[in-house]
Amino acid sequence: MDHLLEPQPDPGDESIVKAEPGSEERQRYIEDLIATIKESADKLATDGSTRGDLKLLSRTLRELRYAFKVFTPYRKRRKVSIFGSARTQPHEPTYQEAVKLGRAMAEAGWLVVTGAASGIMEAGHLGAGREASMGLNIMLPFEQQANPVILGDPKLVHMKYFFTRKLMFVKECDAVVCLPGGFGTLDEGMEVITLLQTGKRDMVPVVLLDAPGGEYWKALDQFIREHLLKGRMISPEDLHLYKVCDSYEEATAEVLQFFRVYHSMRYVKQNLVLRLLEPISDDLLAAFNREFRDILVSGEITQTKALPLEKDEPDLAELPRLVMHFNRRSFGRLRLLIDAINRGSL
């Protein structure tokens, strides 16, 4: 399933058409998109693109095509992306916490996706086991071989570019858990939160996990509150886009609770559609309309069956929906609404 919002088309590109429901229409839409890709490639010849530009685009397209191919058979499986330092040693508490997290998520039926190297990445795979592990390894000037758990597995992808790798990490996951790490871990964690804050990524739980009693993420959370929030660089509701904890049990519970009733989301024209595993009561719906009216452009939150334009996802057709004209701005508040749906109360 696609989790990322589609990019806006070039206003001057009339070859892009809107998707319509139904298998035949969907196939025509796919053919139109492929034709658009080919047309864009042809335009590179007249745009004055350099050899370096073309090499970058060629490699990017090949990397993503192969990564999509590897992940496609597992699109229906829930996945958690685990980030953390490659330098963490097996005796360290954060390594052990990552092992326990990977094991708990695999036992819950999830796949564990990591950068496939050593340290926290290896720990997540060690806990999950080879069958429940997927890897996105980065090719560096100095050797970074995949860890022995995932090495040689067909679910392992080697990538040259960090940006294509990060795209796959975020696009294919249903949850993100960050353990302590260096610049890369901070970059990956903050990018996911930024994508959630700006609506460029469908809502997922983000957990900043430390070892029991650890201060790594507490210090970052304090910095965010003391400087970003007090400096009015973020809104108070943005703090709900992530959770700081120091036990794998709490991290696992946070991820699994997110999908207790809530299933997924998509936009259908101007409306946001939340698919649920079970309907909510009329009283709770009325309470949501009172509490969350500030996130609506117009109208009310309504509970419905699948919309006609959702026919392209027949496997989700039986799920009840909450439909609203969301303002596409208050994503921290949207997270609070999802939490309330899962609790069954405000």
C-alpha positions in Angstrom: 0.0 0.0 0.0 1.2 3.5 -0.8 1.8 5.5 2.4 3.2 8.7 0.9 1.2 11.4 -0.7 1.6 11.7 -4.4 3.7 14.6 -5.6 1.9 17.4 -7.4 2.2 17.1 -11.2 3.9 19.7 -13.3 1.1 22.2 -14.2 2.4 22.1 -17.8 2.3 18.3 -18.1 -1.1 17.4 -19.5 -0.2 13.7 -19.8 -1.0 13.0 -16.2 -4.6 11.9 -15.6 -6.5 11.3 -12.4 -7.0 7.8 -11.2 -10.4 6.2 -11.4 -11.8 3.2 -9.6 -11.9 -0.3 -11.2 -9.2 -2.6 -12.5 -9.4 -1.5 -16.1 -9.2 2.2 -15.1 -6.4 1.5 -12.7 -4.4 -0.4 -15.4 -4.8 2.6 -17.8 -3.7 4.9 -15.0 -0.6 2.8 -14.5 0.1 2.8 -18.2 -0.3 6.6 -18.2 2.2 7.0 -15.4 4.8 4.8 -17.1 4.3 6.9 -20.3 4.9 10.0 -18.2 8.1 8.6 -16.8 9.3 7.8 -20.3 8.3 11.3 -21.6 10.2 12.9 -18.7 13.3 10.8 -19.6 13.1 11.9 -23.2 12.9 15.6 -22.2 16.3 15.2 -20.4 18.0 15.1 -23.8 16.7 18.6 -24.7 17.1 20.1 -21.2 20.8 20.3 -21.2 21.2 17.8 -18.5 24.8 16.9 -17.8 26.3 13.4 -17.7 26.3 13.6 -13.9 22.6 14.5 -13.8 21.7 11.6 -16.0 23.8 9.1 -14.0 22.2 10.3 -10.7 18.7 9.9 -12.2 19.5 6.6 -13.8 20.9 5.1 -10.6 18.0 6.5 -8.5 15.4 5.0 -10.8 17.1 1.6 -10.9 17.5 1.6 -7.1 13.9 2.4 -6.4 12.6 0.0 -9.0 14.5 -2.9 -7.5 13.6 -1.9 -3.9 9.9 -1.7 -4.9 10.2 -5.2 -6.4 11.7 -6.6 -3.2 9.1 -5.0 -1.0 6.0 -5.6 -3.1 5.3 -9.2 -1.9 5.3 -7.9 1.7 3.0 -4.9 1.2 0.2 -6.5 3.3 2.5 -7.2 6.2 2.9 -4.6 8.9 6.5 -3.4 9.2 8.5 -1.4 11.8 11.6 0.5 10.8 14.2 0.4 13.6 17.0 3.1 13.6 20.0 3.3 15.8 23.8 3.4 16.0 25.9 0.9 14.0 28.5 1.2 16.8 26.5 -0.1 19.7 28.0 -3.3 21.1 26.1 -6.4 22.1 26.8 -6.0 25.8 25.3 -2.5 25.9 21.7 -2.1 27.3 20.4 -0.4 24.1 21.5 -3.4 22.0 19.7 -5.7 24.3 16.6 -3.5 24.3 16.6 -3.6 20.4 16.9 -7.4 20.5 13.9 -7.6 22.8 12.0 -5.1 20.6 12.7 -7.0 17.4 11.6 -10.3 19.0 8.4 -8.8 20.4 7.4 -7.2 17.0 8.1 -10.5 15.1 6.0 -12.4 17.6 3.2 -9.9 16.9 3.5 -10.8 13.2 5.4 -7.8 12.1 8.4 -7.5 9.8 11.5 -5.7 11.2 13.2 -3.3 8.7 16.7 -2.0 9.6 19.7 -0.6 7.8 21.1 -4.2 7.9 24.5 -3.3 9.4 25.9 -3.9 12.9 24.9 -2.4 16.2 21.3 -1.6 16.8 20.4 -2.7 13.3 21.9 -6.1 13.9 20.2 -6.3 17.3 16.7 -5.7 15.7 17.3 -8.4 13.2 18.7 -10.8 15.8 15.6 -10.5 17.9 13.2 -10.8 14.9 15.1 -13.6 13.2 15.9 -14.0 9.5 12.4 -14.8 8.4 10.9 -11.6 9.9 13.8 -9.3 8.9 14.2 -7.0 5.9 17.2 -4.8 5.3 18.1 -1.6 3.4 21.9 -1.5 3.5 23.8 1.7 2.5 26.9 1.4 0.3 29.7 3.5 1.8 33.3 4.3 0.7 34.4 2.2 3.7 32.9 -1.3 3.8 29.6 -1.7 5.6 28.7 -5.4 5.2 25.3 -6.6 6.1 24.9 -8.3 9.5 25.0 -12.1 9.5 21.3 -12.4 10.3 20.2 -10.8 6.9 23.3 -11.3 4.8 22.4 -13.1 1.5 18.7 -12.9 2.2 16.5 -11.9 -0.8 14.7 -9.4 1.5 18.0 -7.3 1.6 18.5 -4.3 -0.7 21.8 -2.5 -1.1 21.5 1.2 -2.0 24.0 3.8 -3.0 22.0 6.9 -2.0 20.8 7.9 1.5 17.8 9.7 0.1 16.5 6.6 -1.8 17.2 4.5 1.3 15.3 6.9 3.6 12.4 7.0 1.1 12.0 3.2 1.3 12.4 3.2 5.1 9.5 5.7 5.5 7.3 4.7 2.6 7.2 1.0 3.5 6.8 1.2 7.2 3.8 1.2 9.6 5.8 2.4 12.6 9.2 3.8 13.4 11.3 3.1 16.5 14.6 5.0 17.0 17.1 3.9 19.6 20.2 6.0 20.4 22.5 6.7 17.5 24.6 9.3 15.8 24.0 11.9 13.0 22.2 9.4 10.8 19.7 8.3 13.5 18.9 11.8 14.4 18.5 12.7 10.7 16.2 9.7 10.1 14.1 10.3 13.2 13.6 14.0 12.7 12.8 13.5 9.0 9.9 11.1 9.9 8.5 13.6 12.4 8.8 16.4 9.9 6.9 14.3 7.3 4.2 13.6 9.8 4.0 17.3 10.9 3.6 18.5 7.3 1.3 15.7 6.1 3.8 14.3 3.6 3.4 10.9 5.3 0.3 9.1 6.5 0.1 8.9 10.3 2.3 6.3 12.0 3.6 5.9 15.6 7.1 7.2 16.2 8.8 5.9 19.3 12.1 7.2 20.7 13.3 4.3 22.7 16.1 4.3 25.2 17.4 1.6 27.5 15.8 1.5 31.0 16.8 4.7 32.8 18.5 6.2 29.7 18.6 9.9 29.1 19.4 10.1 25.4 15.9 10.8 24.1 14.8 12.6 27.2 17.5 15.2 26.5 16.3 15.7 22.9 12.7 16.0 24.1 13.7 18.6 26.6 15.6 20.5 23.9 12.5 20.4 21.7 10.3 21.7 24.5 12.7 24.4 25.7 13.8 25.8 22.3 11.4 24.7 19.5 8.1 24.9 21.5 9.0 27.9 23.7 10.4 29.7 20.6 7.1 29.1 18.8 8.8 27.1 16.1 6.4 24.2 16.5 2.9 23.9 18.0 2.1 22.2 21.2 0.2 19.5 19.4 3.3 18.6 17.4 4.6 17.0 20.6 2.1 14.2 20.1 3.8 13.1 16.9 6.3 11.1 18.9 6.7 9.3 22.2 9.7 8.9 24.4 10.1 5.7 26.4 12.7 3.6 28.0 11.5 0.0 27.7 10.8 -2.2 24.8 7.5 -3.3 26.4 6.2 0.3 26.3 7.5 0.8 22.8 5.8 -2.4 21.6 2.5 -1.4 23.3 2.6 2.1 21.7 3.0 0.6 18.2 0.4 -2.1 18.6 -2.1 0.1 20.3 -2.0 2.5 17.3 -3.6 -0.2 15.2 -6.1 -1.6 17.8 -9.1 0.1 16.0 -7.5 2.4 13.4 -6.4 0.6 10.3 -5.2 3.2 7.7 -6.0 6.5 6.0 -6.2 8.0 2.5 -7.5 11.1 0.9 -10.5 10.9 -1.5 -10.7 14.3 -3.2 -11.1 16.9 -0.4 -12.0 14.3 2.3 -9.8 12.4 4.6 -10.9 8.9 5.1 -9.9 6.9 8.2 -10.5 3.2 7.8 -11.3 1.3 11.1 -11.3 -2.3 12.2 -14.6 -1.8 13.9 -17.3 0.9 14.0 -17.5 3.5 16.8 -20.6 4.3 18.8 -22.9 7.3 17.9 -22.1 8.8 21.2 -18.3 8.7 20.6 -18.8 10.1 17.1 -20.8 13.0 18.6 -18.0 13.6 21.1 -15.4 13.6 18.3 -17.4 16.3 16.5 -17.4 18.4 19.6 -13.8 18.0 20.5 -12.2 18.0 17.0 -14.3 20.6 15.1 -11.2 22.8 15.0 -9.5 20.4 12.5 -12.4 20.5 10.0 -12.7 22.9 7.1 -16.4 22.4 6.9 -19.1 19.9 7.8 -18.8 17.1 10.4 -17.0 13.8 10.9 -19.3 11.1 9.6 -19.2 7.3 9.8 -19.8 5.6 6.5 -19.1 2.6 4.4 -16.4 2.6 1.7 -16.6 5.5 -0.7 -17.2 4.8 -4.4 -13.7 6.1 -5.3 -12.1 3.5 -2.9 -13.0 0.7 -5.2 -9.3 0.3 -6.1 -8.8 -1.2 -2.7 -11.3 -4.0 -2.6 -9.6 -5.8 0.3 -10.5 -2.9 2.6 -14.1 -2.5 1.3 -15.8 -4.0 4.4 -14.0 -1.7 6.9 -16.1 1.1 8.4 -14.9 4.7 7.7 -14.7 8.0 9.4 -14.8 10.7 6.7 -14.1 14.4 7.3 -13.0 17.6 5.4 -9.7 17.8 7.3 -7.7 21.0 7.1 -4.5 19.2 6.2 -2.6 21.3 8.8 -3.4 20.0 12.3 -1.6 16.7 12.2 -0.8 16.6 15.9 -4.5 16.9 16.6 -5.2 14.2 14.0 -2.9 11.9 16.0 -4.9 12.7 19.1 -8.1 11.8 17.3 -6.6 8.4 16.2 -5.5 7.8 19.8 -9.1 8.5 21.0 -10.5 6.1 18.3 -8.2 3.4 19.6 -9.1 4.0 23.3 -12.8 4.2 22.5 -13.0 7.5 24.5 -11.8 11.1 24.6 
